[in-house]
Amino acid sequence: MDVHLIDGTYELFRHYYALPNYEDNKEREVGAVRGVLNSVLTLLEEGATHVGVATDHVVESFRNELYEGYKTGEGIEEALRSQFGILEEVLESAGFRVWPMVKYEADDAIATATVMADTDSRVERVWICSPDKDLAQCVRGSRVIQLDRRRKITLDAEAIAEKYGVPSDSIPDYLALVGDSADGFLGLKGWGASSAAKILDRYKHLENIPESARDWSVKLRGADKLAETLMNEREQAFLFRRLATLVTDVPGLGDVDDLKWSGPREDFEEQCRVIIMPNAVKRVARLRENNGAQQQ
C-alpha cells in the first residue's frame, strides 16, 4: 500500500487564492473548502487508498513560546480563516482521517505520520503531498518522497540534495542559517543558500562546523565574517534549527490502518448539500462501488 499525507492548511491557502469566492447555503465563504474537497477526491480517483490530512486548527503553536517573531495568524483574511474549521468538518464527513493541530503544527503531524508509515513494513511508499521546504527533512531515499501535486513534481532524497545542496537530514540546519521568512525567522546575517549548502554539505550539522574559518575545509567568500557571525550568534542558530525541526512524536494520530478510506459518514450528503457540491456525492458513490468491486 501507499500512504498519502496531505498538508490541509497549504491546500486551503492554495485554493483560496486560486479560486473565486463562493458562499454556501448558510452564507459562509467555502470556495477554498470546495476546492480542497475536489482535490482530495481526485487523489482517491487516481488510486490513493490510505490518506491522512493535517490542518492547523489554530496557526500558533509551541514554537511561538520559543521565539517571539514566529508566525502567527495575524493578517489572515477572515474569509480564509473562517474556512479552517469547515474544511476539517467536511473532510471528516467525507471519511478522511483529519488531524487538527493546536499545540503542534500540521507539518509536525505529517512528520509524525511519515515515521509511523515508514516503519510499517506493509507500506511501499509514503507521499508527502506538500511543497513546503520544512517537510523536505522527512524525505528518505525513494521510499518517503515529497510531491507537489500542483506542479506535478516529485522529490526523493537525491532530488532534495540536488535542490538544496544538502541531504534531507540537514534541512533544519540549512533553514537555521538561511532563515524561513514564511515562518518568521530570517536566519543569520550574511549566510545565503550557497554558503549554507557548501558548509553543511561538508559538516552536515551546525555543531560540527569549526568556529574558525581557518579550520574549514570549504572555501567560501567572506568566510571569516561568516564564521564570526556563526560564533557570535550560535545560540540563535540553534534556536532557529529547533524552530525548523519537525516533531515526530505528536500523540494521538493512530496508525496506518486508520488512514484507509472506506467511505463517508452518514452526514456527508447533507454536508455536500450545504456547500452545494452534489457532484461530490456521486463521485464518492462511484469510489465506494469501485472499492467494493476490487475487494470481491
C-alpha positions in Angstrom: 0.0 0.0 0.0 1.0 3.6 -0.5 0.2 6.3 2.1 -0.6 9.9 1.1 -0.2 12.6 3.7 -1.7 16.0 2.8 -1.0 19.4 4.2 -4.5 20.7 4.5 -3.5 24.2 5.5 -1.4 24.6 2.4 -4.2 23.2 0.3 -6.7 25.6 1.8 -4.4 28.6 1.2 -3.7 27.5 -2.3 -7.3 27.1 -3.3 -8.4 30.3 -1.6 -6.1 32.3 -3.8 -6.7 30.3 -6.9 -10.5 30.0 -6.9 -13.3 32.6 -6.9 -15.3 33.2 -3.7 -18.3 31.0 -3.2 -21.0 31.2 -0.5 -22.8 28.1 0.7 -26.4 27.7 1.8 -25.5 29.1 5.2 -24.0 32.2 3.6 -20.5 31.1 4.6 -17.5 31.5 2.3 -16.5 28.0 1.2 -14.7 28.4 -2.1 -11.4 27.0 -0.8 -13.1 24.2 1.1 -14.8 23.1 -2.1 -11.5 23.2 -4.0 -9.7 21.1 -1.4 -12.5 18.5 -1.2 -12.4 18.2 -5.0 -8.6 17.8 -4.9 -8.7 15.1 -2.2 -11.4 13.2 -4.0 -9.3 13.3 -7.2 -6.5 11.7 -5.2 -8.8 8.8 -4.4 -9.9 8.6 -8.0 -6.2 8.4 -9.0 -5.8 5.3 -6.8 -4.9 6.5 -3.3 -6.3 4.2 -0.6 -4.7 5.5 2.7 -4.9 9.2 3.3 -4.2 11.5 6.2 -4.9 15.2 6.2 -3.2 17.6 8.7 -4.5 21.0 9.4 -3.6 24.0 11.6 -6.7 24.3 13.7 -5.0 27.4 15.1 -2.0 28.9 13.5 0.0 29.4 16.7 1.9 26.5 18.2 4.5 25.7 20.9 7.1 27.5 18.7 5.5 30.9 19.4 6.6 30.3 23.1 10.2 29.7 21.9 10.5 32.7 19.6 8.5 35.9 19.7 8.8 36.6 16.0 7.5 33.2 14.9 4.5 33.2 12.5 1.0 33.9 13.9 -2.5 34.1 12.4 -2.3 37.9 12.3 -3.1 39.2 8.8 -5.0 36.1 7.6 -8.2 37.3 5.9 -11.3 36.4 7.8 -12.9 34.8 4.7 -9.9 32.4 4.7 -9.6 31.9 8.5 -13.3 31.0 8.7 -12.9 28.0 6.4 -10.4 26.2 8.6 -13.0 24.5 10.8 -15.4 24.0 7.9 -12.7 22.1 6.0 -12.0 19.8 8.9 -15.7 19.1 9.3 -16.3 18.4 5.6 -13.2 16.2 5.1 -14.1 14.1 8.2 -17.6 13.6 7.0 -16.1 12.5 3.6 -14.4 9.7 5.5 -10.8 11.1 5.7 -8.6 10.9 8.8 -8.0 14.5 9.8 -5.5 15.8 12.3 -6.4 19.3 13.5 -3.3 20.7 15.3 -3.4 23.1 18.2 -0.2 22.7 20.2 1.7 21.5 17.2 1.6 22.4 13.5 0.3 20.5 10.6 3.8 19.8 9.4 4.5 18.1 12.8 1.6 15.8 12.3 2.8 15.0 8.8 6.3 14.3 10.1 4.9 12.0 12.8 2.7 10.2 10.4 5.6 9.8 8.0 7.6 7.9 10.7 4.5 5.9 11.5 4.1 4.8 7.9 7.8 4.4 7.1 8.2 1.9 9.9 5.2 -0.2 8.8 6.5 -3.0 6.6 3.2 -3.1 4.6 3.8 0.4 3.3 5.6 0.6 -0.1 5.8 4.3 -0.4 4.9 7.4 1.6 3.9 10.5 -0.4 4.2 13.8 1.4 1.7 16.0 -0.5 3.2 19.5 0.0 5.9 21.6 -1.5 6.8 23.1 1.9 10.6 23.1 2.3 10.3 22.2 6.0 8.9 18.8 5.0 12.0 18.1 2.9 13.6 16.9 6.1 11.2 13.9 6.2 12.3 12.5 2.8 14.1 9.2 2.9 15.6 7.5 -0.2 12.9 6.7 -2.7 10.5 5.3 -0.1 9.4 8.6 1.5 9.1 11.3 -1.2 7.7 14.8 -1.4 5.0 15.5 -4.0 4.0 18.9 -5.3 0.6 18.0 -6.8 0.0 21.4 -8.4 3.2 21.3 -10.4 3.4 17.5 -10.6 7.0 17.5 -9.2 8.3 14.6 -7.0 11.4 14.9 -4.9 13.2 11.8 -3.5 16.3 12.1 -1.3 18.6 12.5 -4.3 16.4 15.3 -5.7 16.3 17.1 -2.3 20.1 17.1 -2.1 20.2 18.5 -5.7 17.7 21.2 -5.0 19.0 22.4 -1.6 22.6 21.3 -1.8 22.3 19.4 1.4 20.8 16.0 2.4 17.3 15.9 3.9 18.5 15.4 7.5 20.5 18.7 7.2 17.4 20.8 6.1 16.8 22.1 9.7 20.4 23.3 9.9 20.1 24.8 6.4 17.0 26.7 7.4 18.7 27.9 10.6 21.3 29.6 8.6 19.3 31.0 5.6 16.1 31.5 7.5 12.5 30.8 6.6 10.5 34.1 6.1 7.2 32.1 5.9 7.8 31.0 9.5 9.0 34.3 10.7 12.8 33.8 11.3 15.4 35.3 8.9 18.5 33.2 9.7 22.0 34.6 10.2 23.2 37.8 8.6 25.4 37.1 5.6 24.5 33.5 5.2 22.8 32.6 2.0 21.7 29.5 0.2 25.1 28.9 -1.5 27.3 29.3 1.6 24.9 27.3 3.8 24.8 24.5 1.3 28.6 24.3 0.9 29.3 24.3 4.6 26.6 21.8 5.5 27.5 19.5 2.6 30.8 19.1 4.4 29.8 19.3 8.1 26.1 18.2 8.0 25.1 19.9 11.2 25.7 23.3 13.0 27.7 21.8 15.9 30.2 20.2 13.5 31.2 23.5 11.9 34.6 24.6 13.3 34.5 28.0 15.0 37.4 29.4 13.0 37.2 29.7 9.2 40.9 28.7 9.1 39.8 25.3 10.2 37.2 25.0 7.4 37.9 22.5 4.6 35.5 24.5 2.5 36.4 27.7 0.7 33.8 30.4 1.0 33.9 34.1 0.0 33.8 36.1 3.2 34.5 33.0 5.3 36.0 34.9 8.2 32.9 37.1 8.6 30.6 34.1 8.2 32.4 32.2 10.9 32.4 35.3 13.2 28.6 35.7 12.7 28.0 32.0 13.4 30.2 32.0 16.5 28.5 35.2 17.9 25.0 34.0 17.1 25.5 30.3 17.8 22.6 30.1 20.3 20.3 32.0 17.9 21.2 29.5 15.1 20.4 26.6 17.4 17.1 28.2 18.3 16.3 28.6 14.6 17.2 25.0 14.0 14.8 23.9 16.8 12.0 26.0 15.2 12.7 24.3 11.8 12.9 20.8 13.2 9.6 19.0 12.9 8.2 16.9 15.8 8.0 13.2 15.0 6.1 12.0 18.1 2.8 14.0 18.1 0.4 11.9 20.2 -3.0 10.6 19.1 -2.5 10.1 15.3 -3.5 6.5 15.3 -1.8 4.0 12.9 -1.7 3.2 9.2 -4.9 1.2 9.3 -6.8 4.3 10.5 -5.8 6.1 7.2 -7.7 3.6 4.9 -10.6 5.4 3.2 -13.7 3.2 3.4 -16.4 5.7 2.6 -18.1 8.7 4.1 -20.1 9.3 7.2 -23.9 9.4 7.1 -23.9 13.2 7.2 -21.7 13.6 4.1 -24.7 14.1 1.7 -26.0 16.8 4.0 -22.6 18.5 4.1 -22.5 18.5 0.3 -26.0 19.9 0.2 -24.9 22.8 2.4 -21.7 23.6 0.5 -23.6 23.0 -2.8 -21.5 20.1 -4.2 -24.0 17.5 -5.3 -21.4 16.0 -7.7 -19.2 15.1 -4.8 -21.9 12.7 -3.5 -21.9 11.0 -6.9 -18.1 10.8 -7.0 -18.0 9.2 -3.6 -20.7 6.7 -4.5 -18.6 5.6 -7.5 -15.5 5.3 -5.4 -17.3 3.1 -3.0 -18.6 0.9 -5.8 -15.1 0.6 -7.2 -13.7 -0.3 -3.8 -16.4 -3.0 -3.4 -15.7 -4.4 -6.8 -11.9 -4.6 -6.1 -12.5 -6.4 -2.7 -14.7 -9.1 -4.3 
